[in-house]
Amino acid sequence: MHSVSGSLYNVIMDLKPLKNSSGFTLLELLVVIVMLGILFASLLAAINPIGQMQKARDSKRIEDLVKINKALVQYYIKHGDLPDNTEDDLDGWDCSNLGQSFLQPLIDDQILEAVVKDLAPADGCGYRYQKYDPANGGCGVYFYVLLSKMELPENTNMNGVFDCYNQKQTFTDSGYYGYSDNE
């Protein structure tokens, strides 16, 4: 038994010089850092956080447009008319994020519970609304267009270009997603 413990002593003594080594070399540390960097970059590419945030904002925009569209229909049922354009914020469009909004009559009538605002509008305007009458719409009927600029192209696939928005329909055009409805 003494010889076994003696040989164990010799093994331990042989390992002692390994304990005195000074840790990782600079090259080993650089290799680990580069490997971690590659792993992190590939993880970021797979997750695509910017794309995920854009997708979430576009989903919220579509959800808000559905809510506003329903409120406009309810307003029309109640009043027999649609809210007028409150101001010309951008080429005839009434913008929800600029000045007085077309949403205010919907809120005043308690059809829409709160101001719906695009917190990160892709075009600065937020939700766009325009009411057309037969004289300026070219369709012979009253109608409105409600839309929002989307960030991701897959949220704006074209199904067709409409010359006259005189039917209930969902449409997408030039990066916008929205609704049109006739009175």
Backbone hydrogen bonds in HBPLUS format (Angstrom, degrees):
<---DONOR---> <-ACCEPTOR-->    atom                        ^
c    i                          cat <-CA-CA->   ^        H-A-AA   ^      H-
h    n   atom  resd res      DA  || num        DHA   H-A  angle D-A-AA Bond
n    s   type  num  typ     dist DA aas  dist angle  dist       angle   num
A0005-SER N   A0001-MET O   3.21 MM   4  6.55 164.4  2.23 151.0 153.5     1
A0006-GLY N   A0002-HIS O   2.95 MM   4  6.10 142.8  2.09 138.3 149.4     2
A0007-SER N   A0003-SER O   2.97 MM   4  6.15 152.4  2.04 140.3 146.3     3
A0008-LEU N   A0004-VAL O   2.97 MM   4  6.23 150.1  2.06 146.5 155.3     4
A0009-TYR N   A0005-SER O   2.93 MM   4  6.07 148.4  2.03 138.1 146.6     5
A0010-ASN N   A0006-GLY O   3.02 MM   4  6.33 150.6  2.11 142.3 150.0     6
A0011-VAL N   A0007-SER O   2.98 MM   4  6.27 149.8  2.07 142.1 150.0     7
A0012-ILE N   A0008-LEU O   2.95 MM   4  6.21 163.1  1.98 151.2 155.3     8
A0013-MET N   A0009-TYR O   2.92 MM   4  6.11 158.4  1.97 148.7 155.0     9
A0014-ASP N   A0010-ASN O   2.92 MM   4  6.10 142.3  2.06 139.2 149.4    10
A0015-LEU N   A0011-VAL O   3.11 MM   4  6.40 137.9  2.29 141.5 152.3    11
A0015-LEU N   A0012-ILE O   3.12 MM   3  5.14 128.5  2.40  95.1 108.5    12
A0016-LYS N   A0012-ILE O   3.19 MM   4  6.39 128.4  2.47 141.6 154.6    13
A0018-LEU N   A0015-LEU O   2.91 MM   3  5.51 138.8  2.08 117.5 128.8    14
A0019-LYS N   A0016-LYS O   3.00 MM   3  5.30 131.7  2.24 107.9 120.4    15
A0020-ASN N   A0017-PRO O   3.28 MM   3  5.32 138.5  2.46  96.1 106.9    16
A0021-SER N   A0018-LEU O   3.25 MM   3  5.56 166.5  2.27 109.6 112.8    17
A0029-LEU N   A0025-THR O   3.09 MM   4  6.41 159.4  2.14 152.0 157.4    18
A0030-LEU N   A0026-LEU O   2.96 MM   4  6.20 157.5  2.01 149.4 155.5    19
A0031-VAL N   A0027-LEU O   2.99 MM   4  6.21 156.6  2.04 149.8 155.7    20
A0032-VAL N   A0028-GLU O   3.09 MM   4  6.34 159.8  2.14 147.9 152.7    21
A0033-ILE N   A0029-LEU O   2.95 MM   4  6.19 160.3  1.99 150.5 156.0    22
A0034-VAL N   A0030-LEU O   2.91 MM   4  6.09 162.1  1.95 151.2 155.7    23
A0035-MET N   A0031-VAL O   2.96 MM   4  6.13 159.3  2.00 147.4 153.4    24
A0036-LEU N   A0032-VAL O   2.92 MM   4  6.14 158.2  1.97 149.8 155.7    25
A0037-GLY N   A0033-ILE O   2.91 MM   4  6.12 152.3  1.99 145.5 153.5    26
A0038-ILE N   A0034-VAL O   2.95 MM   4  6.21 158.4  1.99 151.8 156.7    27
A0039-LEU N   A0035-MET O   2.98 MM   4  6.17 161.0  2.02 147.6 153.1    28
A0040-PHE N   A0036-LEU O   2.87 MM   4  6.05 159.6  1.92 148.5 154.0    29
A0041-ALA N   A0037-GLY O   2.90 MM   4  6.07 161.0  1.94 149.0 154.2    30
A0042-SER N   A0038-ILE O   2.97 MM   4  6.14 161.5  2.01 150.2 155.0    31
A0043-LEU N   A0039-LEU O   2.99 MM   4  6.13 149.2  2.09 142.5 151.5    32
A0044-LEU N   A0040-PHE O   2.91 MM   4  6.15 157.0  1.96 149.7 155.6    33
A0045-ALA N   A0041-ALA O   2.97 MM   4  6.19 156.6  2.02 146.0 152.4    34
A0046-ALA N   A0042-SER O   3.02 MM   4  6.17 149.6  2.11 139.9 147.7    35
A0047-ILE N   A0043-LEU O   2.97 MM   4  6.18 156.2  2.03 149.4 155.6    36
A0048-ASN N   A0044-LEU O   2.79 MM   4  5.71 162.8  1.82 151.4 156.8    37
A0052-GLN N   A0048-ASN O   2.98 MM   4  6.25 153.3  2.05 153.4 162.0    38
A0053-MET N   A0049-PRO O   2.98 MM   4  6.17 152.2  2.06 143.5 150.1    39
A0054-GLN N   A0050-ILE O   2.95 MM   4  6.25 157.7  2.00 150.0 156.3    40
A0055-LYS N   A0051-GLY O   2.90 MM   4  6.07 158.4  1.95 145.9 152.0    41
A0056-ALA N   A0052-GLN O   2.97 MM   4  6.18 154.2  2.04 142.8 149.7    42
A0057-ARG N   A0053-MET O   2.94 MM   4  6.20 158.2  1.99 149.1 154.7    43
A0058-ASP N   A0054-GLN O   2.90 MM   4  6.13 160.4  1.93 152.2 157.6    44
A0059-SER N   A0055-LYS O   2.93 MM   4  6.13 154.7  2.00 145.4 152.5    45
A0060-LYS N   A0056-ALA O   3.02 MM   4  6.26 153.7  2.09 145.0 151.8    46
A0061-ARG N   A0057-ARG O   2.92 MM   4  6.21 150.7  2.00 144.9 153.4    47
A0062-ILE N   A0058-ASP O   2.97 MM   4  6.26 162.0  2.00 153.3 156.8    48
A0063-GLU N   A0059-SER O   2.96 MM   4  6.17 160.0  2.00 146.9 152.8    49
A0064-ASP N   A0060-LYS O   2.84 MM   4  6.06 157.8  1.89 149.3 155.4    50
A0065-LEU N   A0061-ARG O   2.84 MM   4  6.11 156.1  1.90 151.0 157.8    51
A0066-VAL N   A0062-ILE O   3.01 MM   4  6.27 155.3  2.07 149.3 155.2    52
A0067-LYS N   A0063-GLU O   3.08 MM   4  6.36 158.6  2.13 145.7 151.5    53
A0068-ILE N   A0064-ASP O   2.81 MM   4  6.08 161.8  1.84 156.1 160.8    54
A0069-ASN N   A0065-LEU O   2.81 MM   4  5.88 160.6  1.85 147.0 153.1    55
A0070-LYS N   A0066-VAL O   3.01 MM   4  6.23 160.6  2.05 148.5 153.1    56
A0071-ALA N   A0067-LYS O   3.05 MM   4  6.28 152.8  2.12 142.4 150.3    57
A0072-LEU N   A0068-ILE O   2.84 MM   4  6.14 151.2  1.92 152.4 160.3    58
A0073-VAL N   A0069-ASN O   3.07 MM   4  6.36 156.1  2.12 148.8 154.7    59
A0074-GLN N   A0070-LYS O   2.99 MM   4  6.27 159.9  2.03 148.5 154.0    60
A0075-TYR N   A0071-ALA O   2.85 MM   4  6.04 154.0  1.92 146.6 154.3    61
A0076-TYR N   A0072-LEU O   2.93 MM   4  6.15 155.9  1.98 145.4 151.7    62
A0077-ILE N   A0073-VAL O   2.96 MM   4  6.26 156.8  2.02 149.4 155.6    63
A0078-LYS N   A0074-GLN O   2.97 MM   4  6.18 155.7  2.03 147.5 153.8    64
A0079-HIS N   A0075-TYR O   2.85 MM   4  5.98 160.6  1.88 155.3 160.3    65
A0080-GLY N   A0076-TYR O   2.62 MM   4  4.84 143.1  1.75 137.5 144.4    66
A0089-ASP N   A0093-TRP O   2.97 MM   4  5.89 135.5  2.17 150.6 161.5    67
A0090-LEU N   A0093-TRP O   3.29 MM   3  5.13 155.2  2.36 138.6 142.2    68
A0093-TRP N   A0090-LEU O   2.93 MM   3  5.13 163.1  1.96 116.0 120.6    69
A0094-ASP N   A0129-TYR O   2.88 MM  35  5.17 171.2  1.89 156.0 158.3    70
A0129-TYR N   A0094-ASP O   3.00 MM  35  5.17 138.7  2.17 136.2 148.6    71
A0096-SER N   A0127-TYR O   2.90 MM  31  5.16 147.9  2.00 143.7 153.9    72
A0097-ASN N   A0125-CYS O   3.15 MM  28  5.55 160.9  2.18 157.7 151.7    73
A0104-GLN N   A0101-SER O   3.23 MM   3  5.79 162.1  2.26 114.1 118.2    74
A0106-LEU N   A0103-LEU O   2.99 MM   3  5.32 123.5  2.32 107.4 122.2    75
A0107-ILE N   A0103-LEU O   3.05 MM   4  6.40 145.7  2.17 151.0 161.7    76
A0107-ILE N   A0104-GLN O   3.08 MM   3  5.04 121.2  2.45  96.3 111.2    77
A0108-ASP N   A0104-GLN O   2.78 MM   4  6.01 164.3  1.81 160.6 165.2    78
A0109-ASP N   A0105-PRO O   3.10 MM   4  6.16 149.4  2.20 137.9 144.5    79
A0111-ILE N   A0106-LEU O   2.89 MM   5  5.26 149.9  1.98 171.7 173.1    80
A0112-LEU N   A0106-LEU O   3.05 MM   6  5.32 161.0  2.08 121.3 121.5    81
A0110-GLN N   A0107-ILE O   2.93 MM   3  4.85 156.2  1.98 106.0 112.2    82
A0128-ARG N   A0147-LEU O   2.72 MM  19  5.21 168.5  1.73 164.1 165.6    83
A0147-LEU N   A0128-ARG O   2.94 MM  19  5.21 156.4  2.00 138.7 145.5    84
A0130-GLN N   A0145-VAL O   2.95 MM  15  5.40 142.1  2.10 150.2 159.2    85
A0145-VAL N   A0130-GLN O   2.91 MM  15  5.40 150.3  2.00 147.7 157.5    86
A0132-TYR N   A0143-PHE O   2.71 MM  11  5.33 173.2  1.71 176.1 175.1    87
A0143-PHE N   A0132-TYR O   3.10 MM  11  5.33 159.0  2.15 137.9 143.3    88
A0137-GLY N   A0133-ASP O   2.84 MM   4  5.64 138.7  2.01 163.9 176.5    89
A0183-GLU N   A0142-TYR O   2.96 MM  41  5.52 159.7  2.00 135.3 138.6    90
A0144-TYR N   A0181-ASP O   2.98 MM  37  5.71 151.0  2.07 154.5 163.2    91
A0181-ASP N   A0144-TYR O   3.25 MM  37  5.71 150.5  2.34 143.1 150.1    92
A0146-LEU N   A0179-TYR O   2.89 MM  33  5.20 165.6  1.91 155.9 158.8    93
A0179-TYR N   A0146-LEU O   2.68 MM  33  5.20 150.1  1.77 152.9 163.4    94
A0148-SER N   A0177-TYR O   2.98 MM  29  5.64 144.6  2.11 145.2 155.0    95
A0177-TYR N   A0148-SER O   3.01 MM  29  5.64 155.3  2.08 152.3 158.5    96
A0150-MET N   A0175-GLY O   2.91 MM  25  5.80 175.7  1.91 170.9 171.6    97
A0155-ASN N   A0152-LEU O   3.12 MM   3  5.71 159.5  2.16 116.4 122.7    98
A0156-THR N   A0153-PRO O   3.03 MM   3  5.38 162.9  2.06 117.3 119.7    99
A0169-GLN N   A0180-SER O   3.21 MM  11  5.69 153.4  2.29 154.7 155.1   100
A0180-SER N   A0169-GLN O   3.20 MM  11  5.69 150.2  2.29 159.6 163.0   101
A0171-PHE N   A0178-GLY O   3.13 MM   7  5.70 166.1  2.15 141.9 146.1   102
A0178-GLY N   A0171-PHE O   3.04 MM   7  5.70 157.2  2.09 169.8 168.2   103
A0173-ASP N   A0176-TYR O   3.11 MM   3  5.26 145.8  2.23 127.6 137.9   104
A0176-TYR N   A0173-ASP O   2.94 MM   3  5.26 153.5  2.01 115.0 123.7   105
